[in-house]
Amino acid sequence: MKPIIGITSDVDLNSKHILSNDYPQAVIQNGGVPVILPIGIDENVRQIAETIDGLLLSGGGDIDPAFFGEEPIQGLGEISPGRDSLELQLVKEMLEIDKPVLAICRGIQVLNVAAGGDMYQDIFSQASNPILQHKQKAARTHLSHSVNVVEQSILACVAGQTHFKVNSFHHQAIRKVPKPFIVTAWSSDGIIEAIESKEHKFVLGVQWHPENLAVNGDIISKRLFEQFIEASFD
């Protein structure tokens, strides 16, 4: 039996669900069965967590800063109604029962906030270091900037190297990272690009979009999905 992978989706102001086909295709191509999770199932998150074999947190709109104790700043973008509370609860349930999580772009931010961390609402106005073009003006398959990865981390083992290039489509980023997570990748301007848990079998968040790269043959991105889905078999 192939593992069932729950995938969250973005939600617009009219509660319309939006999800790039690259997410389910990356799961299908690497041995999983994707199931898209809608908003409105907050009361059933425990059942969902127990039913799926792995959770893929997709990218999308911004996170309400109230969830990490802040007021909204001018640079905050569009909030996804009904999405934040569901994903935060779902992550907590998955961590509690130690099931695999792969968190992408907004997903890494949800993962960090769910564990008690915080984030930049807008890196271009809040981060102190010179900032790269983290919202690239190029195709989603273009490798925009490099990341430096901690040796012997899950990500380094998956990639087979500690320096490679990624795509980039974000203006928010994680800041304080709580235990059991550690930072395992940064961009050259100091923005956190990846975190992983030291206490779970496979819980990994990346700030870029490997789903776009994986379905177009990028080897590192394909390995990332392969390892996530392989972990979901256990």
N, C-alpha and C positions, 0 to 999 in steps of 0.2 A: 504493500500500500504506500502510495506517495504521501508525503506530509502535507497537511492543510495549512496554508499560509494566509492569515488574515491581513488585509491591507486597508489602511485608513485612507480616506479621500478628503480633498479640500471641499469647502462648503462656502458658497457665495452669500451675499446679503439676502438673497431670496431663497436660501436653503437648498439651492441646486448643488448636487454633488458633481465634482469635477475630478477626473483622474486620468493622467496620461496613460495610454496603452502600454508604454514601455515598462511600467511597474509589473502588471500581470504577465507580460511577455517575458520579462527577465526571470520571473519565478517559474513559468512554464518551461522555458528553454533550459533551466538548470535543475529540473526534476521535482518541482513542487506543484501543488494545486492551489491557485489563488482564489480567495473569497473576499469580496469587497465589503467592508464594514461601514454601515451608515450611521449617522447621528441618531439620537433618540433611543439608544439602547443602554443608557447609563445604569438602569436597574438590573441589567443582565450581564454586566461586565465579568463577574466571576464565572458564570456559565460559559461565556464566550472564551475566556482565558483557558478554561479547562478543556474546551472543545478543540480549539485550534492547536497546531503543533508549533507554530512560530508566528511572530508579529512583525510586519513590515510597516514602519511609520513613514508615510510619504511626506513630500514637501507641500508647500502651500502658503497660505496667509500668515499674518503675524500672530503672536501669542499675546493675550491680554496681560499687561504687566501687573494687574492685581494679583495674579497667581504667584508672583514672586515679590509682592509687597511694595510695588511702586505705582506712581501715577503716570499716565501716558504723557510722553513728551511730543514735541512738534513733529519729529521724524518718524513716529510710529505709523505703520501702514494699516491696511484693512484687516480687521479682526474677523475670524471665521466663526459665525454664530453656532453654538452647540457643539463645536469640535473640541475646544480646549478641555472641558471637564471630562468628556468621554475618554480622550486619549490619555490624560493624566491618570485617571482611575485605572484604565486598561494596562498602562505601563506598570503601575504599582502592583497589580494582580500578577502580571507576568513575572516580575522580579520576585515576588513572594513565593511563587511555585517553581521558579527557576526554569522558565522556558525561553528559548532563543528570541532575541529581539535584534533587528537590524533597523536603525533609525537614520533617515536620510534628510539632510538639509533642515527644514523646520523640525523634523523628527528628532535630531540630536538635541535641539533646544527643549522640546517636550520631555525627552528622556532626562536631561539635566535638571529641569525644573521639578519634575516628578520626584527626583531623589533629594530635593532640597537646595539645589543650586540656583543661580540667577543668570542674567544675560544682559547684553547690550540691546536696548530697544532699537538703536540705530548706530552702527559702528562708524559711519561717516561723520557723525557729530559728537560721539561719545568716546571713541577710542583715542588714546593719546599718541600712539605711534603713527608714522606715515602709512597711509592705507593704500593697498593695491586696488585694482579694479575688480572687486568681488562680485559685481554684477556685469559679467562680460557682455560685450556687444559683438557676439559671434554665435554661430550655430551651437546647439547644445552638445554636439559631439566634439567640439573643439576643446583641446586641452589648453586651458588659459594660463594657469600659474602652477608653481611647484609646491609640494608639501614635504616637510621633513618629518620622518617617522621614528619613533623610539625603537631601538633594537630589541628583538625578542618579544615584541608585543604581538597580539593576535594579528593586527593589521600588517605588521612587517612580515610575519610568517606567511600570510595570505599573498602579499605582494611579491615576496621574494627579494625585496630591496627596501631601502630606507629613504629613498628620494625619488619622487616621480611627479608627473604633472596631472592635474585634475581640471574639470570644468568648474564654473562658479556662478551661482545665481542667488545671492542673498545680500541683505543689508542688516540683518540681525546676526548675533553670534553669542555663544555661551561665554561666561565670564568666570564666576566662582564655581569650581567643580568639587562636589562633596564626595566623601567615601560612600560606597566602595569603588567609585570611579577614579580613573587616572587619565590624564591627558596623554595621548599617544601620537599626536601629529599637530604641527603648526604650519602656517604659511610664513613667508619670510618677514612679514610685518608684525608677527606675533599673534595673529588671530588664531584661535583654537580651531583645528580642522577635524580632530577625531578624539573620541574618548572610548574607553572600554571598562567593563567591570572586572575587578580582581576577585570577586566572590561568586560569580555566575559562570556557567559553562560557555555561553556565547551571548554577550550583550555588548553590542558595538554601535557607535554612532559616528557618522561622517557628515561633514558640512557640504560636501559636493553632491553631485547627482550620478552615481554609478549606474543607475538603471538605464539612462540614455546611452551610456558608453557600452554597457554589457551587451545590449541588443544589437550594437553595431560592431561587435567583435573585439572590444578592448579586453585584453587578457587579464589584467589585474581586476577589472570590474567583474568579469565572469567568475574569476576565482572567489571573489567576495560573496557573490550569490551562491556559488557552489558550496562554500564552507557554511554559510548560514543555513542552507537547506539540508545539508548533511547533518548539521547539529540538530535540526528539527526532526530527524528520524529517530533520535534516541528517546 
